[in-house]
Amino acid sequence: MNYDDVEDGLSAEYRDRQRQAADLDYIRRYYALEQRHGIRVAIGGRVRSEGREGTIADTSGHYLMIQFDGDERPSRRHVTSNMEYATADGWTAATPVADPYSRVQPVAWATSGSSQ
């Protein structure tokens, strides 16, 4: 196999696009960020994580590869963990989806007058 083969390069690019499309489809369906928050997750979208801004450069399974401004290489980040996305309304925080298998219901802890 000749690695300089143009057709091989095109098929590798095609496979990358197919993988990204499948990953993004899963991310969009599972996290439903567009329906819940108006966030459209896409390659090239701007994000902010822990105060650092960057661009979605790729997918890695059900994670995103973020090219943070000033970094040489992309970093792997979870879709909702400390992530904010640039939207038409400004920066919008992504929240995790409820675990459908969890038996424990979320509890709103009182912040005043209780110590634990």
C-alpha positions as protocol buffer text, in pm:
chain_id: "A"
residue {
  index: 1
  type: MET
  ca { x: 0 y: 0 z: 0 }
}
residue {
  index: 2
  type: ASN
  ca { x: 141 y: 336 z: -102 }
}
residue {
  index: 3
  type: TYR
  ca { x: 79 y: 597 z: 170 }
}
residue {
  index: 4
  type: ASP
  ca { x: 108 y: 875 z: -87 }
}
residue {
  index: 5
  type: ASP
  ca { x: -199 y: 740 z: -264 }
}
residue {
  index: 6
  type: VAL
  ca { x: -451 y: 1024 z: -304 }
}
residue {
  index: 7
  type: GLU
  ca { x: -747 y: 786 z: -293 }
}
residue {
  index: 8
  type: ASP
  ca { x: -630 y: 645 z: 40 }
}
residue {
  index: 9
  type: GLY
  ca { x: -609 y: 999 z: 180 }
}
residue {
  index: 10
  type: LEU
  ca { x: -958 y: 1077 z: 59 }
}
residue {
  index: 11
  type: SER
  ca { x: -1097 y: 759 z: 208 }
}
residue {
  index: 12
  type: ALA
  ca { x: -927 y: 837 z: 541 }
}
residue {
  index: 13
  type: GLU
  ca { x: -1083 y: 1184 z: 538 }
}
residue {
  index: 14
  type: TYR
  ca { x: -1420 y: 1030 z: 448 }
}
residue {
  index: 15
  type: ARG
  ca { x: -1389 y: 782 z: 738 }
}
residue {
  index: 16
  type: ASP
  ca { x: -1304 y: 1068 z: 977 }
}
residue {
  index: 17
  type: ARG
  ca { x: -1610 y: 1264 z: 865 }
}
residue {
  index: 18
  type: GLN
  ca { x: -1831 y: 955 z: 900 }
}
residue {
  index: 19
  type: ARG
  ca { x: -1695 y: 891 z: 1252 }
}
residue {
  index: 20
  type: GLN
  ca { x: -1745 y: 1253 z: 1352 }
}
residue {
  index: 21
  type: ALA
  ca { x: -2099 y: 1254 z: 1214 }
}
residue {
  index: 22
  type: ALA
  ca { x: -2186 y: 938 z: 1409 }
}
residue {
  index: 23
  type: ASP
  ca { x: -2029 y: 1073 z: 1730 }
}
residue {
  index: 24
  type: LEU
  ca { x: -2205 y: 1409 z: 1697 }
}
residue {
  index: 25
  type: ASP
  ca { x: -2536 y: 1238 z: 1622 }
}
residue {
  index: 26
  type: TYR
  ca { x: -2504 y: 1038 z: 1944 }
}
residue {
  index: 27
  type: ILE
  ca { x: -2401 y: 1346 z: 2145 }
}
residue {
  index: 28
  type: ARG
  ca { x: -2693 y: 1549 z: 2008 }
}
residue {
  index: 29
  type: ARG
  ca { x: -2948 y: 1275 z: 2075 }
}
residue {
  index: 30
  type: TYR
  ca { x: -2822 y: 1169 z: 2420 }
}
residue {
  index: 31
  type: TYR
  ca { x: -2754 y: 1510 z: 2575 }
}
residue {
  index: 32
  type: ALA
  ca { x: -3032 y: 1694 z: 2383 }
}
residue {
  index: 33
  type: LEU
  ca { x: -2847 y: 2021 z: 2439 }
}
residue {
  index: 34
  type: GLU
  ca { x: -3022 y: 2189 z: 2148 }
}
residue {
  index: 35
  type: GLN
  ca { x: -3367 y: 2111 z: 2288 }
}
residue {
  index: 36
  type: ARG
  ca { x: -3274 y: 2179 z: 2651 }
}
residue {
  index: 37
  type: HIS
  ca { x: -3043 y: 2482 z: 2614 }
}
residue {
  index: 38
  type: GLY
  ca { x: -3037 y: 2595 z: 2250 }
}
residue {
  index: 39
  type: ILE
  ca { x: -2682 y: 2461 z: 2207 }
}
residue {
  index: 40
  type: ARG
  ca { x: -2590 y: 2310 z: 1869 }
}
residue {
  index: 41
  type: VAL
  ca { x: -2278 y: 2096 z: 1914 }
}
residue {
  index: 42
  type: ALA
  ca { x: -2074 y: 2099 z: 1592 }
}
residue {
  index: 43
  type: ILE
  ca { x: -1717 y: 2088 z: 1467 }
}
residue {
  index: 44
  type: GLY
  ca { x: -1593 y: 2447 z: 1466 }
}
residue {
  index: 45
  type: GLY
  ca { x: -1821 y: 2557 z: 1749 }
}
residue {
  index: 46
  type: ARG
  ca { x: -1675 y: 2780 z: 2020 }
}
residue {
  index: 47
  type: VAL
  ca { x: -1663 y: 2652 z: 2377 }
}
residue {
  index: 48
  type: ARG
  ca { x: -1534 y: 2757 z: 2716 }
}
residue {
  index: 49
  type: SER
  ca { x: -1414 y: 2519 z: 2986 }
}
residue {
  index: 50
  type: GLU
  ca { x: -1289 y: 2637 z: 3323 }
}
residue {
  index: 51
  type: GLY
  ca { x: -1239 y: 2986 z: 3184 }
}
residue {
  index: 52
  type: ARG
  ca { x: -1043 y: 2877 z: 2876 }
}
residue {
  index: 53
  type: GLU
  ca { x: -1189 y: 2932 z: 2530 }
}
residue {
  index: 54
  type: GLY
  ca { x: -1142 y: 2706 z: 2233 }
}
residue {
  index: 55
  type: THR
  ca { x: -1294 y: 2544 z: 1927 }
}
residue {
  index: 56
  type: ILE
  ca { x: -1442 y: 2197 z: 1881 }
}
residue {
  index: 57
  type: ALA
  ca { x: -1184 y: 2036 z: 1652 }
}
residue {
  index: 58
  type: ASP
  ca { x: -1291 y: 1671 z: 1653 }
}
residue {
  index: 59
  type: THR
  ca { x: -1478 y: 1402 z: 1839 }
}
residue {
  index: 60
  type: SER
  ca { x: -1340 y: 1113 z: 2041 }
}
residue {
  index: 61
  type: GLY
  ca { x: -1619 y: 864 z: 2088 }
}
residue {
  index: 62
  type: HIS
  ca { x: -1872 y: 1040 z: 2306 }
}
residue {
  index: 63
  type: TYR
  ca { x: -1626 y: 1315 z: 2400 }
}
residue {
  index: 64
  type: LEU
  ca { x: -1514 y: 1632 z: 2224 }
}
residue {
  index: 65
  type: MET
  ca { x: -1163 y: 1727 z: 2123 }
}
residue {
  index: 66
  type: ILE
  ca { x: -1119 y: 2096 z: 2202 }
}
residue {
  index: 67
  type: GLN
  ca { x: -843 y: 2307 z: 2051 }
}
residue {
  index: 68
  type: PHE
  ca { x: -798 y: 2563 z: 2326 }
}
residue {
  index: 69
  type: ASP
  ca { x: -669 y: 2901 z: 2215 }
}
residue {
  index: 70
  type: GLY
  ca { x: -288 y: 2904 z: 2244 }
}
residue {
  index: 71
  type: ASP
  ca { x: -249 y: 2525 z: 2286 }
}
residue {
  index: 72
  type: GLU
  ca { x: -59 y: 2313 z: 2037 }
}
residue {
  index: 73
  type: ARG
  ca { x: -282 y: 2006 z: 2063 }
}
residue {
  index: 74
  type: PRO
  ca { x: -651 y: 1948 z: 2125 }
}
residue {
  index: 75
  type: SER
  ca { x: -769 y: 1828 z: 2466 }
}
residue {
  index: 76
  type: ARG
  ca { x: -1039 y: 1568 z: 2530 }
}
residue {
  index: 77
  type: ARG
  ca { x: -1338 y: 1703 z: 2722 }
}
residue {
  index: 78
  type: HIS
  ca { x: -1673 y: 1566 z: 2831 }
}
residue {
  index: 79
  type: VAL
  ca { x: -1971 y: 1731 z: 2662 }
}
residue {
  index: 80
  type: THR
  ca { x: -2130 y: 1865 z: 2981 }
}
residue {
  index: 81
  type: SER
  ca { x: -1852 y: 1866 z: 3243 }
}
residue {
  index: 82
  type: ASN
  ca { x: -1766 y: 2234 z: 3311 }
}
residue {
  index: 83
  type: MET
  ca { x: -1855 y: 2320 z: 2951 }
}
residue {
  index: 84
  type: GLU
  ca { x: -2012 y: 2636 z: 2814 }
}
residue {
  index: 85
  type: TYR
  ca { x: -2104 y: 2685 z: 2451 }
}
residue {
  index: 86
  type: ALA
  ca { x: -2123 y: 3004 z: 2247 }
}
residue {
  index: 87
  type: THR
  ca { x: -2482 y: 3063 z: 2135 }
}
residue {
  index: 88
  type: ALA
  ca { x: -2669 y: 3356 z: 1985 }
}
residue {
  index: 89
  type: ASP
  ca { x: -2763 y: 3453 z: 2342 }
}
residue {
  index: 90
  type: GLY
  ca { x: -2403 y: 3441 z: 2472 }
}
residue {
  index: 91
  type: TRP
  ca { x: -2228 y: 3168 z: 2670 }
}
residue {
  index: 92
  type: THR
  ca { x: -2463 y: 2888 z: 2776 }
}
residue {
  index: 93
  type: ALA
  ca { x: -2367 y: 2624 z: 3032 }
}
residue {
  index: 94
  type: ALA
  ca { x: -2436 y: 2262 z: 2943 }
}
residue {
  index: 95
  type: THR
  ca { x: -2595 y: 2054 z: 3215 }
}
residue {
  index: 96
  type: PRO
  ca { x: -2582 y: 1676 z: 3245 }
}
residue {
  index: 97
  type: VAL
  ca { x: -2889 y: 1470 z: 3169 }
}
residue {
  index: 98
  type: ALA
  ca { x: -3062 y: 1286 z: 3450 }
}
residue {
  index: 99
  type: ASP
  ca { x: -2949 y: 926 z: 3490 }
}
residue {
  index: 100
  type: PRO
  ca { x: -3254 y: 716 z: 3396 }
}
residue {
  index: 101
  type: TYR
  ca { x: -3116 y: 420 z: 3591 }
}
residue {
  index: 102
  type: SER
  ca { x: -3054 y: 604 z: 3914 }
}
residue {
  index: 103
  type: ARG
  ca { x: -3288 y: 520 z: 4199 }
}
residue {
  index: 104
  type: VAL
  ca { x: -3174 y: 823 z: 4392 }
}
residue {
  index: 105
  type: GLN
  ca { x: -3375 y: 1136 z: 4326 }
}
residue {
  index: 106
  type: PRO
  ca { x: -3194 y: 1471 z: 4322 }
}
residue {
  index: 107
  type: VAL
  ca { x: -3214 y: 1651 z: 4655 }
}
residue {
  index: 108
  type: ALA
  ca { x: -3216 y: 2027 z: 4696 }
}
residue {
  index: 109
  type: TRP
  ca { x: -2996 y: 2076 z: 5002 }
}
residue {
  index: 110
  type: ALA
  ca { x: -3083 y: 2363 z: 5231 }
}
residue {
  index: 111
  type: THR
  ca { x: -2794 y: 2607 z: 5249 }
}
residue {
  index: 112
  type: SER
  ca { x: -2893 y: 2800 z: 5556 }
}
residue {
  index: 113
  type: GLY
  ca { x: -2904 y: 2670 z: 5907 }
}
residue {
  index: 114
  type: SER
  ca { x: -2781 y: 2319 z: 5837 }
}
residue {
  index: 115
  type: SER
  ca { x: -2440 y: 2171 z: 5888 }
}
residue {
  index: 116
  type: GLN
  ca { x: -2330 y: 1830 z: 5779 }
}
